[in-house]
Amino acid sequence: MTESWAGTGGSALGAIMAEVEQALGGGAAVVVATVVHAGAPELQVGGKLLVRRDGSTVGAIDHAIDGPVQEAALAAFDAFPRVLAQTLYVGGNGRSTLRRSQARKDDAQLLLELYMAPSKLIIVGGGHVGLAIARLGELIGFTVAVLDDREEFANSERFTMAHEVVSGEIGSSLDAMRIDDNCYVVLVSRGHMQDALALRHVAERGAVYVGMIGSRRRTATVLEQMAADGVSREALARVHTPVGLDIGAETPEEIALAILAEIVLVRNGGSGRQLSKLPNRRLAERGD
């Protein structure tokens, strides 16, 4: 069902803002398109169209371009690495592009913004490495969930930064968790048997990232046994193991840094190379 208004009036704007708030609070993700440059034919600057993942919409911009705008918004849901904001150029005949080099000077410009809840970091294992990962993960903006089958390692006093702490049997506890394409799962429990059990319960659940600690030989044995047991080889091929980037990590904090660095690399589409070695490098501006 599509709700339409001429332009984006008060009722439409209120409905759009309400859905954005729901998305940021953990509801279904939405994309909002906003006219930032009218182009020709002239559009109403500030006009908005919200697009849901199922293709339904709230608001309207102009019937001539709502179609290509909706198509671009739907593509943003599945783009990976995630792009939270991008410019769409649309011509009067419905021609559209995300590339500035392919745009024409009279194209309308729209800002496409993807609104979704903060990514969820699920840590299986409440030991020293798990604690260090939770601290760093919360610092860089993840919603943190921790699971361990030992109550002395999985409790709110130990994990004060976590949004969710679960003490219980690993398999059933993971089955009860919502795992989707906004989740990053790290398996760093006390032994390979627990990690292997956890992997069976997450490998095919659609998490954007699954990483398992351990030596290459040991983890290869685990993956091969799971494949023999019928777990999808395609899903197992996406498991990051041994987990993390090679930074010579030794302490729990360094290991956590290596793991989170790989997760951010996957999420943002980085190369993992040293910036000083990249040609035409662009360094982030320093904040004082």
Backbone as numpy.savetxt, mean C-alpha at the origin, in Angstrom:
# Nx Ny Nz CAx CAy CAz Cx Cy Cz
-24.66 2.14 -8.60 -25.51 3.34 -8.60 -24.63 4.58 -8.60
-24.98 5.59 -9.41 -24.20 6.82 -9.51 -25.05 8.00 -9.09
-24.50 8.77 -8.14 -25.18 9.99 -7.71 -24.58 11.15 -8.48
-25.40 12.01 -9.09 -24.87 13.08 -9.93 -25.39 14.43 -9.48
-24.52 15.42 -9.61 -24.88 16.80 -9.38 -24.29 17.64 -10.50
-24.88 18.75 -10.80 -24.27 19.68 -11.76 -23.07 20.31 -11.07
-21.87 20.07 -11.61 -20.67 20.52 -10.93 -20.51 19.75 -9.64
-19.88 20.37 -8.67 -19.75 19.74 -7.37 -20.34 20.69 -6.34
-21.63 20.59 -6.15 -22.30 21.45 -5.19 -22.07 20.99 -3.78
-22.75 21.67 -2.83 -22.55 21.38 -1.43 -22.90 19.95 -1.06
-24.00 19.43 -1.59 -24.41 18.07 -1.26 -23.38 17.06 -1.76
-22.94 17.23 -3.00 -21.95 16.32 -3.57 -20.63 16.40 -2.82
-20.21 17.63 -2.54 -18.93 17.82 -1.84 -18.97 17.17 -0.47
-20.09 17.33 0.24 -20.22 16.71 1.55 -20.15 15.20 1.48
-20.80 14.61 0.46 -20.78 13.17 0.29 -19.37 12.68 -0.04
-18.67 13.45 -0.88 -17.30 13.08 -1.25 -16.39 13.13 -0.03
-16.48 14.19 0.74 -15.63 14.33 1.91 -15.91 13.23 2.93
-17.17 12.83 3.05 -17.52 11.76 3.99 -16.88 10.45 3.57
-16.89 10.16 2.27 -16.29 8.91 1.80 -14.77 8.94 1.91
-14.19 10.12 1.71 -12.74 10.24 1.89 -12.36 9.95 3.34
-13.11 10.49 4.28 -12.85 10.25 5.69 -12.98 8.77 6.01
-13.99 8.12 5.45 -14.17 6.68 5.69 -12.99 5.89 5.14
-12.52 6.27 3.95 -11.38 5.57 3.34 -10.13 5.71 4.20
-9.87 6.92 4.68 -8.68 7.15 5.50 -8.79 6.44 6.85
-10.01 6.18 7.28 -10.22 5.50 8.55 -10.27 3.99 8.46
-10.02 3.45 7.28 -9.99 2.00 7.14 -11.07 1.44 6.24
-11.93 2.30 5.69 -12.96 1.84 4.77 -12.40 1.60 3.38
-13.28 1.38 2.42 -12.86 1.12 1.05 -12.15 2.33 0.47
-11.07 2.07 -0.27 -10.31 3.15 -0.91 -11.15 3.84 -1.98
-10.90 5.12 -2.21 -11.60 5.88 -3.25 -10.58 6.76 -3.97
-10.91 7.15 -5.19 -10.12 8.10 -5.95 -10.97 9.33 -6.21
-10.41 10.51 -5.97 -11.12 11.76 -6.21 -10.39 12.53 -7.30
-11.12 12.90 -8.36 -10.58 13.72 -9.44 -11.06 15.15 -9.24
-10.14 16.11 -9.31 -10.47 17.52 -9.13 -9.94 18.33 -10.30
-10.78 19.17 -10.88 -10.35 20.02 -11.98 -9.47 21.14 -11.42
-8.23 21.21 -11.89 -7.32 22.26 -11.42 -7.01 23.27 -12.52
-7.28 22.90 -13.77 -7.12 23.83 -14.90 -8.21 23.51 -15.91
-8.99 24.50 -16.28 -10.21 24.25 -17.07 -9.91 23.77 -18.48
-8.94 24.35 -19.16 -8.68 23.96 -20.54 -9.82 24.38 -21.44
-9.93 23.73 -22.59 -11.02 24.02 -23.53 -11.57 22.70 -24.05
-12.87 22.41 -24.01 -13.89 23.34 -23.53 -13.75 23.61 -22.04
-14.18 24.79 -21.66 -13.96 25.26 -20.31 -14.78 24.47 -19.30
-14.10 24.02 -18.24 -14.75 23.29 -17.16 -14.76 24.15 -15.91
-15.48 23.69 -14.92 -15.54 24.41 -13.66 -14.36 23.99 -12.79
-13.43 24.93 -12.56 -12.29 24.63 -11.70 -12.81 24.29 -10.30
-12.30 23.23 -9.74 -12.77 22.77 -8.42 -13.81 21.68 -8.50
-14.34 21.42 -9.71 -15.30 20.33 -9.86 -14.67 19.00 -9.49
-15.45 18.14 -8.83 -14.91 16.89 -8.32 -15.76 15.70 -8.74
-15.08 14.57 -8.93 -15.73 13.30 -9.20 -15.05 12.24 -8.35
-15.80 11.58 -7.48 -15.26 10.48 -6.68 -15.59 9.17 -7.37
-14.60 8.29 -7.45 -14.77 6.99 -8.09 -14.46 5.89 -7.08
-15.37 4.94 -6.95 -15.15 3.79 -6.09 -14.54 2.66 -6.90
-14.01 1.65 -6.22 -13.35 0.55 -6.90 -14.31 -0.21 -7.82
-15.60 -0.23 -7.49 -16.56 -0.95 -8.33 -17.02 -0.13 -9.53
-16.47 1.09 -9.67 -16.80 1.94 -10.80 -17.92 2.92 -10.55
-18.64 2.78 -9.47 -19.70 3.74 -9.15 -19.06 5.06 -8.74
-19.81 6.15 -8.87 -19.25 7.48 -8.67 -20.15 8.35 -7.80
-19.56 9.42 -7.31 -20.28 10.48 -6.62 -19.82 11.79 -7.23
-20.76 12.67 -7.56 -20.43 13.93 -8.17 -20.35 13.82 -9.68
-19.97 14.91 -10.34 -19.83 14.94 -11.78 -18.98 16.13 -12.15
-18.25 16.00 -13.26 -17.45 17.11 -13.77 -18.05 17.61 -15.06
-18.10 16.76 -16.06 -18.70 17.09 -17.35 -18.91 15.77 -18.08
-20.09 15.58 -18.67 -20.40 14.29 -19.28 -19.40 13.92 -20.37
-18.75 14.92 -20.98 -17.83 14.64 -22.07 -16.53 14.02 -21.58
-16.16 14.26 -20.33 -14.88 13.74 -19.84 -15.03 12.81 -18.63
-16.23 12.68 -18.08 -16.40 11.81 -16.91 -15.94 10.38 -17.21
-16.16 9.91 -18.44 -15.77 8.56 -18.81 -14.27 8.33 -18.72
-13.44 9.10 -19.42 -11.99 8.91 -19.32 -11.44 9.18 -17.93
-12.07 10.10 -17.20 -11.63 10.36 -15.83 -11.90 9.13 -14.97
-13.06 8.53 -15.13 -13.41 7.33 -14.37 -12.45 6.19 -14.72
-12.11 6.04 -15.98 -11.20 4.98 -16.41 -9.82 5.15 -15.79
-9.32 6.39 -15.77 -8.01 6.65 -15.17 -8.05 6.42 -13.66
-9.16 6.78 -13.04 -9.28 6.59 -11.59 -9.28 5.11 -11.24
-9.98 4.29 -12.02 -10.01 2.85 -11.76 -8.63 2.24 -11.90
-7.84 2.73 -12.86 -6.49 2.22 -13.03 -5.61 2.55 -11.83
-5.90 3.68 -11.16 -5.09 4.09 -10.01 -5.22 3.12 -8.84
-6.36 2.43 -8.74 -6.54 1.48 -7.64 -5.53 0.34 -7.73
-5.23 -0.09 -8.94 -4.38 -1.26 -9.13 -2.95 -0.94 -9.48
-2.63 0.35 -9.63 -1.26 0.73 -9.97 -0.33 0.36 -8.82
0.79 -0.22 -9.17 1.78 -0.53 -8.15 3.16 -0.38 -8.76
4.06 0.36 -8.13 3.93 1.00 -6.82 2.78 2.02 -6.77
2.30 2.25 -5.57 1.19 3.16 -5.37 1.54 4.57 -5.83
0.57 5.22 -6.46 0.71 6.64 -6.79 -0.47 7.34 -6.14
-0.20 8.12 -5.11 -1.27 8.73 -4.34 -1.82 9.98 -5.00
-1.03 10.64 -5.85 -1.49 11.85 -6.53 -0.81 11.94 -7.89
-1.58 12.22 -8.93 -1.04 12.35 -10.27 -1.94 13.28 -11.08
-1.39 13.84 -12.14 -2.14 14.75 -12.99 -2.63 14.02 -14.23
-3.92 14.21 -14.55 -4.52 13.64 -15.75 -4.85 14.79 -16.70
-4.46 14.64 -17.95 -4.74 15.65 -18.98 -5.83 15.10 -19.90
-6.90 15.87 -20.07 -8.05 15.40 -20.85 -8.43 16.45 -21.88
-8.61 15.99 -23.13 -9.04 16.88 -24.20 -10.55 16.87 -24.36
-11.06 17.81 -25.14 -12.50 17.93 -25.31 -13.13 16.73 -25.98
-12.37 15.96 -26.73 -12.91 14.78 -27.40 -12.80 13.51 -26.55
-12.42 13.68 -25.29 -12.28 12.53 -24.40 -10.91 11.91 -24.41
-10.00 12.45 -25.24 -8.62 11.95 -25.25 -7.97 12.28 -23.90
-7.24 11.31 -23.32 -6.64 11.56 -22.02 -5.25 10.93 -21.95
-4.42 11.48 -21.08 -3.07 10.95 -20.86 -2.57 11.39 -19.50
-1.70 10.57 -18.93 -1.03 10.93 -17.69 0.35 11.52 -17.96
0.74 11.55 -19.21 2.08 12.03 -19.58 2.02 13.50 -19.99
2.79 14.32 -19.33 2.81 15.74 -19.67 3.29 15.94 -21.11
4.21 15.10 -21.55 4.77 15.27 -22.89 3.75 14.98 -23.98
2.67 14.26 -23.64 1.65 13.92 -24.63 0.42 14.82 -24.54
0.43 15.75 -23.58 -0.71 16.64 -23.40 -0.65 17.80 -24.39
-1.81 18.39 -24.64 -1.90 19.58 -25.50 -2.19 20.78 -24.63
-1.85 21.95 -25.16 -1.92 23.15 -24.32 -3.33 23.49 -23.89
-4.36 23.05 -24.65 -5.74 23.37 -24.26 -6.41 22.23 -23.51
-5.64 21.21 -23.10 -6.22 20.11 -22.32 -6.60 20.59 -20.92
-7.68 20.02 -20.41 -8.01 20.23 -19.01 -7.04 19.42 -18.15
-6.74 19.93 -16.96 -5.86 19.22 -16.04 -6.65 18.87 -14.79
-6.56 17.60 -14.42 -7.26 17.14 -13.22 -6.27 16.45 -12.29
-6.44 16.68 -11.00 -5.63 16.03 -10.00 -6.36 14.76 -9.55
-5.72 13.60 -9.72 -6.28 12.34 -9.25 -5.61 11.99 -7.93
-6.42 11.82 -6.89 -5.89 11.51 -5.56 -6.49 10.21 -5.06
-5.61 9.28 -4.69 -6.03 8.00 -4.12 -6.05 8.13 -2.61
-7.22 7.87 -2.02 -7.37 7.94 -0.56 -7.57 6.54 -0.02
-6.71 6.15 0.90 -6.83 4.84 1.53 -6.21 4.91 2.92
-6.54 3.93 3.74 -5.99 3.90 5.09 -4.48 3.68 5.04
-3.75 4.09 6.08 -2.31 3.80 6.11 -2.06 2.31 5.94
-0.98 1.98 5.26 -0.65 0.57 5.05 -0.47 -0.13 6.39
-0.88 -1.40 6.42 -0.80 -2.19 7.65 0.42 -3.09 7.61
1.20 -3.04 8.66 2.39 -3.88 8.82 2.07 -4.96 9.84
2.01 -6.21 9.38 1.71 -7.34 10.26 3.01 -8.07 10.56
3.36 -8.12 11.83 4.62 -8.73 12.26 4.31 -10.00 13.03
4.75 -11.13 12.51 4.59 -12.40 13.21 5.88 -12.69 13.94
5.85 -12.53 15.24 7.05 -12.69 16.06 7.27 -11.48 16.92
7.21 -11.67 18.24 7.33 -10.53 19.15 8.67 -10.44 19.85
9.69 -11.08 19.28 11.02 -11.03 19.88 11.73 -9.71 19.62
13.05 -9.73 19.77 13.82 -8.49 19.66 13.71 -7.88 18.26
13.78 -8.72 17.23 13.68 -8.20 15.86 12.27 -7.67 15.60
11.25 -8.44 16.02 9.88 -7.99 15.84 9.61 -6.67 16.52
10.15 -6.49 17.71 9.97 -5.24 18.45 10.63 -4.08 17.71
11.83 -4.30 17.20 12.53 -3.25 16.46 11.79 -2.89 15.18
11.24 -3.88 14.49 10.46 -3.63 13.27 9.22 -2.81 13.61
8.54 -3.16 14.69 7.33 -2.44 15.09 7.63 -0.98 15.39
8.72 -0.73 16.10 9.09 0.65 16.43 9.36 1.47 15.18
10.15 0.92 14.27 10.50 1.64 13.06 9.30 1.75 12.12
8.50 0.69 12.03 7.32 0.71 11.17 6.33 1.78 11.58
6.09 1.90 12.87 5.18 2.93 13.36 5.73 4.32 13.09
7.04 4.46 13.20 7.68 5.75 12.99 7.50 6.24 11.56
7.50 5.33 10.58 7.39 5.75 9.19 5.96 5.66 8.66
5.00 5.45 9.56 3.62 5.65 9.18 2.75 4.42 8.98
3.26 3.24 9.30 2.45 2.04 9.16 1.52 1.87 10.36
0.37 1.27 10.11 -0.46 0.75 11.19 0.10 -0.62 11.56
0.52 -0.79 12.79 1.28 -1.98 13.18 0.39 -2.99 13.91
0.48 -4.26 13.48 -0.16 -5.36 14.18 0.90 -6.41 14.48
0.88 -6.95 15.69 1.89 -7.92 16.12 1.19 -9.18 16.59
1.77 -10.32 16.20 1.21 -11.62 16.57 2.32 -12.53 17.06
2.07 -13.18 18.21 3.00 -14.18 18.72 2.17 -15.16 19.56
2.60 -16.41 19.59 1.84 -17.38 20.38 2.29 -17.42 21.84
3.17 -16.49 22.22 3.61 -16.38 23.61 3.15 -15.04 24.18
2.33 -15.11 25.21 1.76 -13.89 25.76 2.82 -12.94 26.31
3.93 -13.49 26.82 4.97 -12.63 27.38 5.67 -11.81 26.30
5.51 -12.23 25.04 6.10 -11.49 23.94 5.06 -10.70 23.14
3.81 -11.01 23.30 2.76 -10.30 22.58 1.80 -9.69 23.58
2.08 -8.47 24.00 1.22 -7.77 24.93 1.38 -6.27 24.71
0.39 -5.52 25.13 0.36 -4.08 24.86 1.43 -3.32 25.64
1.90 -3.89 26.74 2.95 -3.23 27.50 4.27 -3.27 26.73
4.52 -4.38 26.05 5.76 -4.51 25.28 5.65 -3.73 23.97
4.48 -3.80 23.33 4.28 -3.14 22.03 3.33 -1.96 22.19
3.82 -0.93 22.85 2.98 0.25 23.08 2.66 0.99 21.79
3.47 0.82 20.77 3.28 1.53 19.50 2.32 0.81 18.57
1.96 -0.43 18.87 1.13 -1.23 17.96 -0.34 -0.88 18.09
-1.04 -0.94 16.97 -2.48 -0.72 16.98 -3.23 -1.99 17.34
-2.57 -3.13 17.15 -3.20 -4.42 17.43 -2.12 -5.40 17.88
-2.36 -6.06 19.01 -1.43 -7.08 19.51 -2.25 -8.33 19.80
-1.84 -9.45 19.20 -2.58 -10.70 19.33 -1.67 -11.77 19.90
-2.12 -12.39 20.98 -1.42 -13.53 21.55 -2.30 -14.76 21.36
-1.84 -15.70 20.56 -2.66 -16.88 20.31 -2.02 -17.78 19.27
-2.69 -18.85 18.95 -2.20 -19.79 17.95 -2.03 -19.08 16.62
-0.88 -19.28 15.99 -0.50 -18.47 14.84 -1.47 -18.63 13.67
-1.77 -19.86 13.30 -2.61 -20.09 12.13 -3.99 -19.47 12.25
-4.69 -19.79 13.32 -6.06 -19.29 13.49 -6.08 -17.78 13.70
-5.04 -17.25 14.36 -4.99 -15.80 14.58 -4.80 -15.07 13.26
-3.96 -15.60 12.38 -3.78 -14.98 11.07 -5.03 -15.11 10.23
-5.72 -16.23 10.31 -6.96 -16.42 9.55 -8.00 -15.39 9.95
-7.97 -14.95 11.20 -8.95 -13.98 11.68 -8.61 -12.55 11.30
-7.37 -12.33 10.81 -6.95 -10.99 10.43 -7.35 -10.69 9.00
-7.73 -9.46 8.75 -7.96 -9.01 7.38 -6.60 -8.76 6.73
-6.35 -9.44 5.63 -5.12 -9.27 4.87 -5.48 -8.96 3.43
-5.00 -7.82 2.92 -5.35 -7.43 1.56 -4.16 -6.75 0.90
-4.42 -6.06 -0.22 -3.33 -5.45 -0.97 -2.83 -4.15 -0.37
-3.20 -3.88 0.87 -2.63 -2.75 1.60 -1.86 -3.24 2.82
-1.52 -4.55 2.81 -0.85 -5.16 3.96 0.55 -5.64 3.60
1.45 -5.47 4.54 2.83 -5.94 4.43 3.08 -6.87 5.61
3.46 -8.10 5.32 3.59 -9.12 6.35 5.05 -9.52 6.50
5.53 -9.54 7.74 6.91 -9.92 8.03 6.89 -11.07 9.02
7.58 -12.16 8.66 7.61 -13.36 9.49 8.98 -13.46 10.15
9.02 -13.14 11.44 10.29 -13.12 12.18 10.08 -13.76 13.56
9.43 -14.91 13.58 9.15 -15.56 14.87 10.39 -16.30 15.37
10.24 -17.07 16.43 11.39 -17.65 17.11 12.00 -18.84 16.39
11.36 -19.36 15.36 11.91 -20.52 14.67 11.26 -20.74 13.32
11.92 -21.54 12.48 11.44 -21.72 11.11 10.12 -22.47 11.06
9.82 -23.28 12.06 8.53 -24.00 12.05 7.38 -23.02 12.20
7.53 -22.04 13.10 6.48 -21.05 13.27 6.35 -20.16 12.03
7.49 -19.78 11.45 7.45 -18.95 10.24 6.80 -19.70 9.09
7.12 -20.99 8.95 6.52 -21.79 7.88 5.01 -21.92 8.08
4.59 -22.11 9.31 3.15 -22.19 9.60 2.47 -20.88 9.24
3.09 -19.76 9.63 2.50 -18.46 9.31 2.43 -18.25 7.81
3.46 -18.66 7.10 3.48 -18.47 5.65 2.34 -19.22 4.97
2.01 -20.39 5.47 0.89 -21.15 4.90 -0.42 -20.38 5.00
-0.52 -19.53 6.02 -1.77 -18.82 6.27 -1.79 -17.42 5.66
-0.69 -17.00 5.02 -0.68 -15.66 4.42 -0.27 -15.65 2.96
0.40 -16.70 2.49 1.01 -16.67 1.15 0.01 -16.35 0.05
-1.22 -16.85 0.17 -2.21 -16.71 -0.90 -3.33 -15.74 -0.54
-3.06 -14.84 0.42 -4.11 -13.95 0.92 -4.12 -12.59 0.22
-3.17 -12.31 -0.66 -3.20 -11.06 -1.40 -2.41 -9.91 -0.80
-1.59 -10.18 0.23 -0.74 -9.11 0.78 0.21 -8.63 -0.29
0.48 -7.34 -0.30 1.36 -6.79 -1.32 2.81 -7.20 -1.07
3.13 -7.56 0.17 4.49 -7.95 0.51 4.44 -9.00 1.61
5.17 -10.09 1.41 5.37 -11.09 2.47 6.86 -11.37 2.53
7.47 -11.17 3.69 8.89 -11.41 3.87 9.13 -12.39 5.00
10.06 -13.32 4.82 10.36 -14.33 5.84 11.85 -14.36 6.13
12.19 -14.26 7.40 13.58 -14.27 7.81 14.13 -15.69 7.72
15.45 -15.79 7.60 16.08 -17.11 7.58 17.13 -17.22 6.50
17.95 -18.25 6.58 18.99 -18.46 5.59 18.38 -18.88 4.25
19.12 -18.66 3.20 18.63 -19.02 1.87 18.34 -20.52 1.77
19.21 -21.34 2.33 19.01 -22.79 2.26 17.76 -23.22 3.01
17.60 -22.69 4.23 16.45 -23.10 5.04 15.14 -22.63 4.44
15.10 -21.39 3.99 13.85 -20.88 3.43 13.51 -21.55 2.11
14.53 -21.91 1.32 14.26 -22.61 0.06 13.62 -23.96 0.34
14.07 -24.64 1.39 13.48 -25.92 1.77 12.02 -25.75 2.17
11.75 -24.70 2.94 10.37 -24.43 3.38 9.47 -24.17 2.18
9.91 -23.35 1.24 9.10 -23.00 0.08 8.84 -24.23 -0.80
9.85 -25.06 -0.97 9.68 -26.24 -1.81 8.69 -27.22 -1.17
8.76 -27.36 0.14 7.82 -28.26 0.81 6.40 -27.73 0.71
6.22 -26.42 0.82 4.88 -25.85 0.71 4.33 -26.00 -0.70
5.19 -25.85 -1.70 4.75 -26.04 -3.08 4.32 -27.48 -3.29
5.08 -28.42 -2.71 4.72 -29.83 -2.82 3.39 -30.13 -2.14
3.07 -29.34 -1.13 1.80 -29.51 -0.41 0.64 -28.81 -1.09
0.89 -28.15 -2.21 -0.19 -27.55 -2.98 -0.34 -26.05 -2.89
0.55 -25.37 -2.14 0.50 -23.92 -2.09 0.96 -23.37 -3.45
0.27 -22.36 -3.93 0.56 -21.79 -5.25 2.03 -21.41 -5.39
2.68 -21.95 -6.43 4.07 -21.58 -6.69 4.19 -20.10 -7.07
3.17 -19.57 -7.72 3.18 -18.16 -8.08 3.19 -17.29 -6.83
2.36 -17.66 -5.84 2.34 -16.91 -4.58 3.67 -17.05 -3.84
4.23 -18.25 -3.84 5.50 -18.48 -3.14 6.64 -17.73 -3.80
6.58 -17.57 -5.12 7.63 -16.85 -5.83 7.66 -15.38 -5.44
6.56 -14.86 -4.91 6.51 -13.45 -4.52 7.01 -13.22 -3.10
7.31 -14.29 -2.37 7.78 -14.16 -0.99 9.22 -13.64 -0.99
9.46 -12.61 -0.21 10.80 -12.03 -0.10 11.56 -12.79 0.99
12.47 -13.64 0.57 13.23 -14.42 1.53 14.55 -14.85 0.91
15.64 -14.73 1.59 15.79 -14.05 2.88 15.32 -12.60 2.80
14.76 -12.14 3.88 14.09 -10.86 3.90 15.09 -9.70 4.06
14.76 -8.55 3.46 15.53 -7.34 3.68 16.57 -7.04 2.63
17.18 -5.86 2.75 18.27 -5.45 1.87 19.61 -5.76 2.51
20.61 -5.96 1.68 21.95 -6.27 2.16 22.65 -4.98 2.58
22.56 -4.67 3.87 23.27 -3.50 4.41 24.27 -3.92 5.48
24.53 -5.23 5.57 25.45 -5.73 6.58 24.85 -5.68 7.97
23.53 -5.84 8.07 22.84 -5.72 9.36 23.23 -6.84 10.31
23.39 -6.49 11.58 23.72 -7.48 12.60 22.81 -7.38 13.82
22.58 -6.19 14.32 21.74 -6.02 15.52 20.26 -6.08 15.13
19.37 -6.32 16.09 17.94 -6.31 15.78 17.49 -5.02 15.12
18.04 -3.89 15.57 17.66 -2.61 14.99 18.14 -2.49 13.54
19.34 -2.97 13.27 19.85 -2.93 11.90 19.07 -3.88 10.99
18.71 -5.04 11.53 17.90 -5.99 10.76 16.54 -5.37 10.44
15.95 -4.70 11.42 14.67 -4.02 11.20 14.80 -2.97 10.11
15.89 -2.21 10.14 16.13 -1.18 9.13 16.23 -1.82 7.74
16.94 -2.93 7.64 17.09 -3.62 6.36 15.75 -4.11 5.82
14.91 -4.62 6.71 13.59 -5.13 6.31 12.67 -4.00 5.90
12.61 -2.94 6.71 11.74 -1.81 6.37 12.22 -1.10 5.12
13.52 -1.08 4.89 14.05 -0.46 3.67 13.55 -1.22 2.45
13.52 -2.55 2.53 13.01 -3.33 1.40 11.51 -3.10 1.21
10.77 -3.01 2.30 9.33 -2.77 2.21 9.05 -1.42 1.56
9.76 -0.38 1.98 9.57 0.95 1.38 9.97 0.93 -0.09
11.03 0.20 -0.41 11.46 0.06 -1.80 10.33 -0.55 -2.63
9.72 -1.62 -2.12 8.63 -2.28 -2.84 7.43 -1.34 -2.96
7.10 -0.66 -1.88 5.92 0.21 -1.88 6.08 1.40 -2.81
7.29 1.99 -2.84 7.50 3.23 -3.60 8.19 3.03 -4.94
8.64 1.81 -5.22 9.25 1.54 -6.51 10.67 2.04 -6.64
11.43 2.03 -5.54 12.82 2.45 -5.60 13.71 1.39 -6.23
14.98 1.74 -6.39 15.94 0.81 -7.00 16.81 0.11 -5.97
16.93 0.68 -4.77 17.80 0.11 -3.77 19.25 0.50 -3.94
19.57 1.27 -4.97 20.95 1.69 -5.20 21.28 2.94 -4.38
22.56 3.18 -4.19 22.99 4.39 -3.50 22.68 5.61 -4.38
22.10 6.62 -3.77 21.77 7.82 -4.54 23.03 8.46 -5.14
24.14 8.36 -4.43 25.37 8.96 -4.91 25.90 8.28 -6.17
25.41 7.08 -6.45 25.86 6.34 -7.63 24.90 6.47 -8.81
23.76 7.11 -8.59 22.78 7.24 -9.66 23.06 8.45 -10.52
22.94 8.32 -11.84 23.10 9.49 -12.72 21.90 10.42 -12.57
22.16 11.72 -12.66 21.09 12.71 -12.57 20.23 12.51 -11.34
20.89 12.18 -10.22 20.14 11.87 -9.00 19.38 13.09 -8.50
18.23 12.79 -7.91 17.42 13.84 -7.29 17.30 13.52 -5.81
17.88 14.35 -4.98 17.87 14.12 -3.56 16.70 14.84 -2.91
16.13 14.18 -1.91 15.03 14.81 -1.18 15.55 16.06 -0.48
14.73 17.10 -0.45 15.12 18.32 0.23 15.19 18.08 1.73
16.17 18.68 2.33 16.32 18.54 3.78 15.29 19.39 4.50
14.76 18.84 5.59 13.87 19.61 6.44 14.58 19.96 7.72
14.59 21.22 8.08 15.30 21.65 9.27 14.37 21.64 10.48
